[in-house]
């Protein structure tokens, strides 16, 4: 861990968010879903401005102070 890192623990899972990424993740939701073909983490991020169809590339904008 580095100074300023955020540590979030919920339902037995712990996620560490670096201080530099916090503004890009404010308001984001993470879920783990299992269906017939896969088990994966799924993210809903209101700061996402664009993404590719494969899920490998995303463009984020930092959250604005409100």
C-alpha positions, 0 to 999 in steps of 0.5 A, spaced: 500 500 500 502 507 498 500 513 502 493 515 499 491 509 497 483 507 498 482 500 501 474 497 500 472 491 503 465 488 502 462 481 502 469 478 503 473 481 497 478 487 498 480 492 493 485 497 493 485 503 489 491 507 488 490 515 490 491 517 482 485 513 480 480 515 485 477 521 481 476 516 475 472 511 479 468 516 484 461 513 483 463 506 479 460 500 481 463 493 481 459 486 481 461 479 479 457 475 475 456 468 473 452 466 467 452 460 462 459 462 459 463 466 463 464 468 470 467 475 470 467 482 474 463 487 471 464 495 472 459 500 471 462 507 471 459 514 470 466 517 468 466 512 462 466 516 456 468 511 450 470 504 450 471 498 445 467 492 444 472 487 447 472 491 453 479 491 453 480 499 452 476 505 455 476 512 456 475 515 462 474 523 465 475 524 472 469 526 476 468 533 477 467 536 484 460 538 486 
